[in-house]
Amino acid sequence: MTSSDEPKPDYLEPPDLLVMIDGERLQPARGTYSWSADMGNGMVEAIVTESFAPPELVEGHTPREVAPDTEIELNFETPPVNYEIRIWNEDGMIKNIAEQFRLSEQRGKVIYEVVARWEEGEVHYAFTVNVIQ
């Protein structure tokens, strides 16, 4: 296990996610994750990190203003096996879990968490938008 001051080896870095909102890039905050790598010699190296919940992760971020018909696309550096989208309220509670973005059902500030799973582990990403009329 490495100390928090030492850089992690590349093979223990989970894939990045880039969120595209109507063609514009948005870099989500990476939250909690667990990741492992087979070292090829019978050994597995793993890392587990914990973070704040999504409302706290995006607290200092300015929400991207979007219309209800805006398209949100997830571009993973490496495609996951699966993922789910969690919608949080500002009180730190999950309001809904979905498989796709439905901005037409939302109003005002919306906090999204994307939980993606690969064979090597699971990663939580968070971002916020402001759905306007």
Residue frames as qw, qx, qy, qz and C-alpha x, y, z in Angstrom:
[[0.000, 0.890, 0.456, 0.000, 0.00, 0.00, 0.00],
 [0.427, 0.364, -0.016, 0.828, 1.32, 3.47, -0.82],
 [0.156, -0.496, -0.434, 0.736, 1.11, 6.55, 1.35],
 [0.298, 0.841, 0.437, -0.117, -1.13, 9.39, 0.25],
 [0.070, -0.844, 0.258, 0.465, 1.95, 11.47, -0.64],
 [0.334, -0.250, 0.777, 0.472, 3.25, 8.96, -3.18],
 [0.540, 0.308, -0.312, -0.719, 1.79, 8.92, -6.70],
 [0.819, 0.068, 0.525, -0.221, -0.25, 5.82, -7.53],
 [0.302, -0.152, 0.777, 0.530, 1.03, 3.60, -10.34],
 [0.370, 0.167, -0.371, -0.835, -0.90, 4.11, -13.60],
 [0.396, -0.122, -0.874, -0.255, -2.40, 0.63, -13.42],
 [0.189, -0.426, -0.763, 0.448, -4.17, 1.63, -10.18],
 [0.161, 0.268, 0.034, -0.949, -5.74, 4.73, -11.73],
 [0.454, 0.486, 0.736, -0.124, -9.35, 4.17, -12.77],
 [0.336, 0.418, 0.518, 0.666, -10.55, 5.48, -16.14],
 [0.043, 0.233, 0.139, -0.962, -11.49, 9.12, -16.52],
 [0.240, 0.650, 0.720, 0.035, -14.97, 10.24, -17.47],
 [0.046, -0.098, 0.162, 0.981, -15.72, 13.21, -19.67],
 [0.269, 0.619, 0.678, -0.292, -19.30, 14.51, -19.65],
 [0.128, 0.112, 0.449, 0.877, -20.48, 16.13, -22.86],
 [0.167, 0.640, 0.586, -0.468, -23.38, 18.57, -22.51],
 [0.488, 0.834, 0.211, -0.148, -24.66, 19.75, -25.89],
 [0.740, 0.556, -0.075, 0.370, -21.15, 19.24, -27.27],
 [0.010, -0.814, 0.380, -0.439, -19.38, 21.10, -24.44],
 [0.637, 0.085, -0.695, 0.322, -16.97, 19.32, -22.11],
 [0.523, -0.692, 0.182, -0.463, -17.55, 19.01, -18.39],
 [0.456, 0.274, -0.789, 0.306, -15.02, 17.27, -16.16],
 [0.710, -0.582, -0.257, -0.302, -16.86, 15.59, -13.27],
 [0.274, -0.661, 0.609, -0.343, -15.38, 15.23, -9.80],
 [0.668, 0.070, -0.741, 0.000, -14.06, 11.74, -9.06],
 [0.605, -0.577, 0.239, -0.495, -15.33, 10.45, -5.74],
 [0.686, -0.350, 0.622, -0.143, -15.04, 7.12, -3.98],
 [0.762, 0.430, -0.412, -0.255, -13.47, 4.28, -5.93],
 [0.724, -0.375, 0.576, 0.049, -11.96, 0.83, -5.59],
 [0.654, 0.655, -0.330, -0.183, -9.57, -0.47, -8.23],
 [0.742, -0.398, 0.526, 0.123, -7.34, -3.51, -8.57],
 [0.532, 0.667, -0.466, -0.234, -4.78, -4.82, -11.02],
 [0.984, -0.082, 0.130, 0.092, -3.53, -8.35, -11.62],
 [0.177, -0.822, 0.477, 0.254, 0.24, -8.16, -11.43],
 [0.742, 0.487, -0.420, -0.191, 0.64, -11.30, -13.56],
 [0.317, 0.379, -0.817, 0.297, 2.59, -13.16, -10.89],
 [0.482, -0.376, -0.787, 0.082, -0.35, -14.40, -8.85],
 [0.213, -0.368, -0.432, 0.795, -0.49, -11.12, -6.93],
 [0.049, 0.770, 0.492, 0.403, -3.19, -8.47, -7.10],
 [0.246, -0.102, -0.269, 0.925, -2.57, -4.87, -6.12],
 [0.111, -0.724, -0.631, -0.256, -5.59, -2.85, -5.03],
 [0.114, 0.043, -0.253, 0.960, -6.52, 0.63, -3.86],
 [0.175, -0.704, -0.682, -0.090, -9.68, 1.86, -2.15],
 [0.131, 0.104, -0.161, 0.973, -10.43, 5.55, -1.66],
 [0.077, -0.700, -0.697, 0.138, -13.34, 7.22, 0.05],
 [0.135, 0.227, 0.103, 0.959, -14.66, 10.72, -0.50],
 [0.294, 0.225, 0.389, -0.843, -17.46, 13.04, 0.43],
 [0.459, 0.517, 0.718, -0.081, -20.95, 12.37, -0.91],
 [0.401, 0.454, 0.473, 0.640, -21.74, 13.98, -4.30],
 [0.075, -0.942, -0.288, -0.158, -23.44, 17.10, -2.85],
 [0.476, -0.796, 0.175, 0.331, -20.20, 17.94, -1.01],
 [0.666, -0.025, 0.465, 0.583, -17.98, 16.95, -3.95],
 [0.309, 0.546, 0.451, 0.635, -19.65, 19.50, -6.23],
 [0.257, -0.789, -0.413, 0.375, -20.21, 22.15, -3.56],
 [0.208, -0.646, 0.151, 0.719, -17.77, 24.69, -5.06],
 [0.302, 0.125, 0.707, 0.627, -18.68, 23.94, -8.69],
 [0.358, 0.332, 0.014, -0.873, -20.82, 26.30, -10.73],
 [0.611, 0.308, 0.724, -0.090, -23.69, 24.27, -12.18],
 [0.103, -0.024, 0.624, 0.775, -23.84, 24.23, -15.98],
 [0.491, 0.363, 0.287, -0.738, -27.12, 25.81, -17.12],
 [0.060, 0.020, 0.903, 0.424, -29.10, 23.48, -19.35],
 [0.582, 0.011, -0.138, -0.802, -32.53, 23.34, -20.95],
 [0.758, -0.076, 0.534, -0.368, -34.87, 20.39, -20.30],
 [0.893, 0.433, 0.062, -0.104, -34.17, 19.03, -23.81],
 [0.062, 0.796, -0.601, -0.037, -30.36, 19.14, -23.42],
 [0.952, 0.119, -0.281, 0.012, -28.46, 15.97, -24.29],
 [0.375, -0.735, 0.557, -0.089, -25.89, 14.64, -21.85],
 [0.891, 0.304, -0.338, 0.006, -23.37, 12.08, -23.08],
 [0.658, -0.644, 0.386, 0.056, -20.90, 10.09, -20.99],
 [0.697, 0.596, -0.390, 0.084, -17.50, 9.46, -22.59],
 [0.796, -0.542, 0.261, 0.070, -15.49, 6.98, -20.53],
 [0.024, 0.719, -0.660, -0.216, -11.77, 6.62, -21.17],
 [0.113, 0.095, -0.981, -0.127, -12.44, 2.85, -21.09],
 [0.601, -0.275, -0.343, -0.667, -16.05, 1.68, -21.46],
 [0.372, -0.277, 0.729, -0.504, -17.42, 0.20, -18.23],
 [0.021, -0.171, -0.982, -0.084, -19.26, -3.10, -17.93],
 [0.161, -0.723, -0.623, -0.250, -22.25, -1.09, -16.67],
 [0.143, 0.068, -0.305, 0.939, -23.18, 2.12, -14.92],
 [0.144, -0.728, -0.670, -0.019, -26.07, 3.79, -13.16],
 [0.090, 0.460, -0.008, 0.883, -27.03, 7.40, -12.68],
 [0.337, -0.555, -0.659, 0.380, -28.03, 8.61, -9.22],
 [0.009, -0.681, -0.162, -0.714, -29.83, 11.89, -8.68],
 [0.432, -0.287, -0.580, 0.629, -29.11, 13.58, -5.34],
 [0.127, -0.918, -0.274, -0.257, -30.83, 16.43, -3.55],
 [0.215, 0.692, -0.360, 0.588, -28.85, 19.10, -1.72],
 [0.647, -0.582, 0.277, -0.407, -29.75, 17.51, 1.63],
 [0.059, -0.496, 0.866, -0.029, -27.52, 14.55, 0.82],
 [0.667, 0.128, 0.675, -0.290, -30.25, 12.06, -0.09],
 [0.093, -0.035, 0.807, 0.582, -30.56, 10.02, -3.28],
 [0.518, 0.293, 0.172, -0.785, -33.82, 11.02, -5.01],
 [0.867, 0.394, 0.073, -0.295, -33.71, 8.57, -7.89],
 [0.443, -0.360, 0.731, 0.374, -31.61, 5.97, -9.70],
 [0.688, 0.622, 0.085, -0.364, -31.79, 5.82, -13.49],
 [0.782, 0.040, 0.460, 0.419, -30.12, 4.35, -16.55],
 [0.402, 0.449, 0.322, 0.730, -30.26, 7.57, -18.56],
 [0.094, -0.207, -0.227, 0.947, -30.54, 11.32, -18.09],
 [0.008, 0.673, 0.680, 0.290, -34.06, 12.76, -18.13],
 [0.194, -0.041, -0.185, 0.963, -33.60, 16.49, -17.70],
 [0.314, -0.381, -0.412, -0.766, -37.22, 17.13, -18.67],
 [0.643, -0.529, -0.551, -0.049, -38.20, 15.63, -15.30],
 [0.570, -0.335, -0.313, 0.682, -35.91, 17.99, -13.34],
 [0.061, 0.912, 0.149, 0.377, -35.95, 21.68, -12.39],
 [0.336, -0.900, 0.251, -0.118, -33.27, 23.85, -10.80],
 [0.016, 0.657, -0.750, 0.070, -29.99, 22.52, -9.45],
 [0.983, -0.012, -0.055, -0.177, -29.52, 18.80, -10.02],
 [0.226, -0.657, 0.720, 0.007, -26.62, 16.77, -8.64],
 [0.921, 0.240, -0.233, -0.200, -25.73, 13.68, -10.66],
 [0.434, -0.537, 0.722, 0.035, -23.59, 10.78, -9.55],
 [0.800, 0.372, -0.402, -0.246, -22.44, 8.24, -12.12],
 [0.633, -0.442, 0.630, -0.083, -21.46, 4.90, -10.59],
 [0.699, 0.518, -0.430, -0.241, -19.48, 2.90, -13.16],
 [0.790, -0.356, 0.497, -0.050, -18.29, -0.69, -12.83],
 [0.539, 0.581, -0.592, -0.143, -15.45, -2.51, -14.57],
 [0.907, -0.073, -0.401, 0.104, -13.90, -5.91, -13.89],
 [0.509, 0.249, -0.440, 0.697, -11.13, -4.03, -12.05],
 [0.180, -0.285, -0.573, 0.747, -13.45, -2.09, -9.75],
 [0.003, -0.806, -0.581, -0.113, -16.01, 0.65, -9.28],
 [0.289, 0.001, -0.054, 0.956, -15.76, 4.44, -9.59],
 [0.010, 0.808, 0.554, -0.200, -18.13, 7.23, -8.51],
 [0.276, 0.172, 0.196, 0.925, -18.18, 10.53, -10.46],
 [0.007, -0.737, -0.577, 0.352, -20.27, 13.62, -9.68],
 [0.171, 0.131, 0.244, 0.945, -21.34, 16.79, -11.49],
 [0.122, 0.592, 0.584, -0.541, -24.11, 19.35, -11.25],
 [0.116, 0.331, 0.512, 0.784, -26.39, 21.14, -13.70],
 [0.206, 0.372, 0.408, -0.808, -29.05, 23.83, -13.36],
 [0.182, 0.407, 0.807, 0.388, -32.12, 22.91, -15.41],
 [0.124, 0.348, 0.143, -0.918, -33.83, 26.12, -16.57],
 [0.525, 0.581, 0.580, -0.223, -37.12, 26.63, -18.41]]
